[in-house]
Amino acid sequence: MASEYEIKKQICDIGKRIYDQGMVAANDGNISVKLNDNEFLCTPTGVSKGFMTPEYICKVDANGKVIQANPGFKPSSEIKMHMRVYKNRPDVQAVVHAHPIYATSFAIAGIPLTQPIMPEAVIALGCVPIAEYGTPSTEEIPDAVEKYLQHFDAVLLENHGALTFSDSLINAYHKMESVEFYAKLLFLSRQLGGPKELSKSQVERLYEIRRQFGLSGKHPANLCQNAKNGQPSCHGCGGSCGGNCHGGDVSSDVVAEITKKVLESLGK
């Protein structure tokens, strides 16, 4: 098991990655990791995520109150949003909030990421809804996000950015990368006349593959009410199924292997 110092270094590394990839500007974004039920590490407010070192990282309790922070550093004001995720999702060990350009553009335009355009996105993410706008640093954002926490592992924040969470920091980061890549492909394909979506039967075959592999996490393949009734699941519904779509939690290596098998089965 990694030491607390090693986890702080990992947070700094992920912070540099999201900064270098243009997912945040200036002091935007925040990252947290769960150590145990009452101890969490998080990035400080007012600091560029691309230039952090371990001594920047703060420790808070389950209520977001400071346990330890070096002079000049205090937790991000968005820690309330992170704590709401941990409270409602005991399986989550890390949360990443960023402002990736394409995904955030969809959030600003009020367009959820629900079109099934590539196997990897269908398998790994499922639907990505938009949580209603809330004022930063208040309880409005946690309240808006909470309704989606039992159904998704990635959420767009209206006029704000994106939030991803998973069973490890690297997986939460990978999910953020996947959301942004999906949004970019969707945006560019729309410039070329619109994406050719996978058919309902193709999506259902992808879902069945996921179910057969027994992948963990929240995903419409497993918990969507439509799927339970033997009907095509919620891709494209934008959450209109009543919140029964569920986002996935899966490593990039597993997604690649499953996608290869799926494409073979589809004759591609």
Residue pairs with C-beta under 8 A, 6 or more apart in sequence:
2 10
4 35
4 41
5 54
7 33
7 35
7 41
7 169
8 41
8 54
8 57
9 54
10 33
10 169
10 170
11 31
11 33
11 41
11 43
11 52
11 57
11 169
12 52
12 53
12 54
12 56
12 57
14 31
14 96
14 169
14 170
14 173
15 29
15 31
15 43
15 49
15 50
15 52
16 49
16 50
16 51
16 52
17 173
18 24
18 29
18 31
18 49
18 96
18 98
18 173
18 176
19 29
19 48
19 49
19 50
19 51
20 50
21 100
21 177
21 180
22 100
22 101
23 29
23 98
23 99
23 100
23 101
23 176
23 180
24 49
24 50
24 98
24 99
25 99
26 48
27 45
27 46
27 47
27 48
27 49
28 49
28 98
28 99
28 161
29 43
29 49
29 96
29 97
29 98
29 99
29 161
30 42
30 43
30 49
30 76
30 78
30 79
30 82
30 97
31 42
31 43
31 49
31 94
31 95
31 96
31 97
31 169
32 40
32 41
32 42
32 43
32 79
32 82
32 94
32 95
33 40
33 41
33 42
33 93
33 94
33 169
34 40
34 86
34 92
34 93
34 94
35 41
35 59
37 62
38 61
38 62
39 59
39 60
39 61
39 67
40 59
40 60
40 61
40 62
40 82
40 83
40 86
41 57
41 58
41 59
42 57
42 58
42 59
42 60
42 75
42 76
42 79
42 82
43 49
43 52
43 56
43 57
43 58
43 75
43 76
44 52
44 56
44 57
44 58
44 69
44 73
44 74
44 75
44 76
45 74
45 75
45 76
45 77
47 56
47 73
55 70
56 70
56 73
58 66
58 68
58 69
58 73
58 74
58 75
59 66
59 67
59 68
59 69
60 66
60 67
60 75
60 79
61 67
62 83
62 86
62 87
63 83
64 75
64 79
64 80
64 82
64 83
66 74
66 75
69 75
77 136
77 137
78 97
78 136
78 137
78 141
80 137
80 138
80 139
80 141
80 142
81 95
81 97
81 141
81 142
81 145
81 163
82 95
82 97
83 142
84 142
84 143
84 145
84 146
84 149
85 92
85 95
85 145
85 149
85 163
85 165
86 92
86 95
88 146
88 149
88 150
89 149
89 150
89 165
91 167
91 216
91 217
91 249
92 165
92 166
92 167
92 172
93 166
93 167
93 168
93 169
93 172
94 165
94 166
94 167
94 168
94 169
94 171
94 172
94 173
95 163
95 164
95 165
95 172
96 163
96 164
96 165
96 169
96 172
96 173
96 175
96 176
97 157
97 161
97 162
97 163
98 161
98 162
98 176
99 160
99 161
99 162
100 161
100 162
100 176
100 179
100 180
100 183
101 180
102 180
102 183
102 184
102 186
102 187
103 113
103 128
103 156
103 161
103 162
103 179
103 180
103 182
103 183
104 156
104 160
104 161
104 162
105 183
105 187
106 112
106 113
106 130
106 156
106 183
106 186
106 187
107 130
107 156
107 157
107 158
107 159
107 160
107 161
107 162
108 158
108 159
110 130
110 158
111 130
112 127
112 128
112 129
112 130
112 156
112 238
112 239
113 121
113 125
113 127
113 128
113 156
113 179
113 182
113 183
113 186
114 127
114 128
114 129
114 234
114 235
114 236
114 237
114 238
115 186
115 195
115 197
115 235
115 236
116 122
116 197
116 198
116 202
116 203
116 206
116 235
116 236
117 182
117 185
117 186
117 189
117 195
117 196
117 197
117 198
118 182
118 185
118 198
119 198
119 206
119 258
119 259
119 262
119 263
120 178
120 255
120 256
120 259
121 178
121 182
122 198
122 203
122 206
122 207
122 235
123 206
123 209
123 210
123 215
123 248
123 250
123 255
123 258
123 259
123 262
124 175
124 178
124 248
124 250
124 252
124 255
125 153
125 154
125 175
125 178
125 179
125 182
125 247
125 248
126 152
126 153
126 218
126 219
126 220
126 221
126 234
126 235
126 245
126 246
126 247
126 248
127 152
127 220
127 234
127 235
127 237
127 238
127 239
127 245
127 247
128 152
128 154
128 155
128 156
128 179
128 182
128 247
129 148
129 152
129 155
129 156
129 238
129 239
129 245
130 155
130 156
130 157
130 158
131 141
131 144
131 145
131 147
131 148
131 155
131 156
131 157
131 158
131 163
132 144
132 158
133 140
133 144
133 157
133 158
133 159
133 160
134 140
134 141
134 142
134 143
134 144
134 157
134 160
135 141
136 160
141 157
141 160
144 157
144 158
145 155
145 157
145 163
147 243
148 155
148 239
148 243
150 218
150 243
150 246
151 218
151 223
151 239
151 243
151 244
151 245
151 246
151 247
152 218
152 245
152 246
152 247
153 164
153 165
153 166
153 175
153 217
153 218
153 246
153 247
153 248
153 249
154 162
154 163
154 164
154 165
154 175
154 176
154 178
154 179
154 247
155 162
155 163
155 164
156 162
156 163
156 179
157 163
162 176
162 179
162 180
164 172
164 173
164 175
164 176
164 179
165 172
165 175
166 172
166 174
166 175
166 217
166 249
167 216
167 217
167 249
171 249
171 251
174 251
174 252
175 249
178 252
185 195
186 195
189 195
197 236
198 206
200 232
201 232
202 266
203 232
203 233
203 235
204 232
204 233
205 262
205 265
205 266
206 221
206 262
207 219
207 220
207 221
207 227
207 233
208 221
209 258
209 261
209 262
209 265
210 219
210 221
210 222
210 248
210 258
211 221
211 222
213 254
213 258
215 248
215 249
215 250
215 254
216 249
216 250
217 246
217 247
217 248
217 249
217 250
218 246
218 247
218 248
218 249
219 246
219 247
219 248
219 249
220 226
220 227
220 233
220 234
220 235
220 244
220 245
220 246
221 227
221 233
221 248
222 246
223 244
223 246
224 233
224 234
224 241
224 244
224 245
224 246
225 241
225 242
225 244
226 232
226 233
226 234
226 241
226 244
227 233
233 245
234 240
234 241
234 244
234 245
237 245
239 245
